[in-house]
Amino acid sequence: MKILVLGASGATGRHLVEQLLIRNQHLKIIVRPLASIPDSWITDTRIQIIRTEISEMTSEEATRHTTDCQAIASCLGHNMSLRGIYGMPHRLVLNTVKLFCDVVKRKTGRPVKFLLMNTAGYRNEDNNEQVSALQRIAMAIIRTAIPPHLDNELAADYLRIEVGKYVSGIQWVVIRPDNLTEEGGVSAYDTNTSPVSTLFRPNKVSRINVAHFMAELITEHHLWERWKGQMPVISNSSRL
């Protein structure tokens, strides 16, 4: 299998690359022109490094990069700086999802797996997920005040509504991590169809656990069959 990883130089994307290499997968990774990446990636023959501004990528370029890929995994996000949060492009994630989905739709052969790392703050209306009135008000404020959150919601909506579960050529999973933390190694974690925490009392999940789950989804057929077309919420295990 060859896998295209978007946002590979980010905090979670780095872990995903390493988890896929542990499983001896062959990768294409798209990183910004000046992004810092481990030296080991540069010398690893299993990795093809593509340095470009993904927001400026054309359909022809995206087609070239995905022709021989059986899976696309996006850990793409906005930099958590004033420029990253409020600067252009406001719809980085949405536009990237649209770009690569449009390309994949034109491919023939086996369906391509599309994984999108999102947020537990996204409400999956297909599951009739209920939240309190106070949380709805808070989320409305967040959408206005923090543009990247709305970008993530729109990207997930695009897969859920526009692509759906039956578009030929695309099978997708949206991974919704709870409050992200940094830990040294993979630990036990839980996956649920809907959030089991709230905005005001979030659970935590390590980035490496998110990456491990995404790598397992890509490489383990039974797990993919369990979650395709769904939006699992992942959090560190509450079990002792």
C-alpha positions in Angstrom: 0.0 0.0 0.0 1.1 3.6 -0.7 -0.3 6.3 1.5 -0.4 10.1 1.1 -0.1 12.0 4.3 -1.2 15.6 4.4 0.1 17.8 7.2 2.9 15.3 7.9 5.2 17.8 9.6 2.5 18.8 12.2 2.4 17.6 15.8 0.1 14.7 15.0 1.2 14.1 11.4 4.7 13.3 12.6 3.4 10.6 14.8 1.3 9.2 12.0 4.3 9.0 9.7 6.3 7.1 12.3 3.4 4.7 13.0 3.0 3.9 9.4 6.7 3.3 9.0 6.6 0.9 11.9 4.0 -1.0 9.8 6.5 -0.8 6.9 4.2 1.2 4.7 5.4 3.3 1.7 4.5 7.0 2.0 4.2 10.2 0.1 4.2 13.2 2.5 3.2 16.8 1.7 4.9 19.4 3.8 5.4 23.1 3.6 8.6 24.2 1.7 10.4 25.3 4.9 8.9 22.7 7.3 11.3 21.0 9.6 11.2 17.2 9.3 13.4 14.4 10.9 16.7 13.6 9.0 15.7 10.0 9.1 12.7 10.7 6.8 15.0 12.3 4.2 17.1 9.1 3.9 14.2 6.6 4.2 13.6 5.1 0.8 10.0 4.4 1.8 9.1 8.1 1.9 8.7 10.5 -1.0 8.8 14.1 0.3 6.7 16.7 -1.5 7.5 20.3 -0.5 4.8 22.7 -1.5 2.1 25.0 -0.2 -0.9 22.8 -0.3 -3.3 25.8 -0.4 -1.8 26.6 -3.8 -1.9 23.1 -5.3 -3.6 22.6 -8.6 -5.9 19.8 -9.5 -3.3 18.5 -11.9 -0.7 18.4 -9.1 -3.1 16.7 -6.7 -3.9 14.1 -9.4 -0.2 13.3 -9.9 0.4 12.9 -6.2 -2.5 10.5 -5.7 -2.4 8.4 -8.8 -0.6 5.4 -7.1 -2.0 5.9 -3.6 -4.6 3.7 -1.9 -5.2 5.9 1.1 -5.0 9.6 2.0 -4.7 10.7 5.6 -5.0 14.3 6.6 -3.7 15.7 9.8 -3.8 19.2 8.2 -4.6 22.1 10.4 -3.9 25.8 11.0 -0.9 27.0 12.9 -1.8 28.1 16.4 -0.5 31.7 15.9 -2.4 34.9 15.3 -1.5 34.6 11.6 -2.4 30.9 11.4 -5.8 31.4 13.2 -7.0 34.6 11.6 -4.9 34.8 8.4 -5.5 33.3 5.0 -6.5 30.8 3.9 -9.5 30.5 6.2 -10.7 27.3 4.6 -7.5 25.4 4.3 -8.8 22.1 5.5 -12.1 22.3 3.7 -10.5 23.3 0.4 -7.9 20.5 0.7 -10.5 17.9 1.4 -12.5 19.1 -1.6 -9.5 19.1 -3.9 -8.4 15.6 -3.1 -11.9 14.1 -3.1 -12.5 15.6 -6.5 -9.3 14.0 -7.7 -10.2 10.6 -6.2 -13.6 10.6 -7.7 -12.0 10.4 -11.1 -9.9 7.4 -10.3 -10.8 3.9 -11.4 -10.2 0.7 -9.5 -10.5 0.0 -5.8 -11.9 2.8 -3.5 -9.4 5.1 -1.9 -9.5 5.4 1.9 -9.7 9.0 3.1 -9.0 9.8 6.7 -9.6 13.2 8.2 -8.4 14.2 11.7 -11.0 16.6 13.0 -12.2 17.5 16.5 -14.6 16.1 19.2 -16.1 19.6 19.1 -17.8 18.6 15.8 -21.4 17.4 16.2 -22.3 14.5 13.9 -25.9 15.2 13.0 -26.3 11.8 11.4 -26.1 10.4 15.0 -28.5 12.9 16.4 -25.8 13.9 18.9 -27.3 16.1 21.7 -25.5 18.9 23.5 -26.7 21.3 26.2 -28.0 24.8 25.4 -25.0 26.3 27.1 -22.6 24.2 24.9 -24.5 25.2 21.8 -24.0 28.9 22.7 -20.4 28.4 23.4 -19.8 26.6 20.1 -21.5 29.4 18.2 -19.1 31.8 19.8 -16.1 29.6 19.0 -17.1 29.3 15.3 -17.1 33.1 15.1 -14.0 33.8 17.2 -11.8 30.9 16.1 -12.1 30.4 12.3 -10.1 27.1 12.2 -12.9 25.4 14.2 -15.5 26.3 11.5 -13.0 25.2 8.9 -12.8 21.7 10.5 -16.6 21.5 10.8 -17.1 22.4 7.2 -14.6 19.8 6.1 -16.3 17.1 8.1 -19.7 18.2 6.8 -18.3 17.9 3.2 -17.5 14.2 3.7 -20.7 13.5 5.6 -23.1 15.3 3.3 -21.4 15.8 -0.1 -19.4 12.6 -0.3 -21.7 10.5 1.9 -21.4 6.8 2.2 -22.0 5.8 -1.4 -19.8 8.0 -3.6 -18.0 5.7 -5.9 -14.2 5.6 -5.3 -14.1 7.1 -1.8 -14.5 5.5 1.6 -13.9 7.8 4.5 -13.5 8.0 8.3 -13.4 11.3 10.3 -11.4 10.9 13.5 -12.6 13.1 16.3 -10.0 13.4 19.1 -10.8 14.8 22.4 -8.4 17.4 24.1 -5.0 16.6 22.5 -1.9 16.1 24.7 1.7 15.0 24.0 2.9 11.7 25.5 5.9 9.6 24.9 4.3 6.3 23.8 1.1 4.6 22.7 -1.2 3.8 25.6 -4.7 2.3 25.9 -7.4 4.4 24.3 -11.2 4.2 23.8 -13.2 4.8 20.6 -16.9 5.7 20.6 -19.4 6.6 18.0 -20.3 9.8 19.7 -18.6 12.1 22.4 -18.8 10.8 26.0 -17.5 14.1 27.3 -18.5 17.8 27.0 -16.9 21.0 26.0 -16.6 22.0 29.6 -15.3 18.7 30.9 -13.3 17.2 28.0 -11.4 14.0 28.1 -7.8 13.8 26.9 -6.1 11.9 24.2 -2.5 11.8 23.3 -1.4 12.7 19.7 0.5 9.4 19.4 -2.7 7.5 20.3 -4.6 9.3 17.6 -1.8 8.5 15.1 -1.8 4.8 16.2 -5.6 4.6 15.6 -5.3 6.2 12.2 -2.5 3.8 11.2 -4.6 0.9 12.4 -7.6 2.1 10.4 -5.4 2.3 7.2 -3.7 -1.1 7.6 -6.3 -3.3 9.4 -9.2 -4.3 7.2 -11.6 -5.3 10.0 -11.1 -2.0 11.8 -11.7 -0.1 8.6 -14.9 -2.0 7.9 -16.0 -1.2 11.5 -15.6 2.5 11.1 -15.9 3.5 7.4 -18.5 6.2 6.9 -18.4 7.1 10.5 -16.8 9.7 12.9 -15.3 7.9 15.9 -14.4 9.9 18.9 -11.1 8.8 20.5 -9.9 9.5 24.0 -7.3 8.0 26.4 -8.8 5.0 28.1 -10.5 5.6 31.5 -9.9 1.9 32.4 -7.2 1.1 35.0 
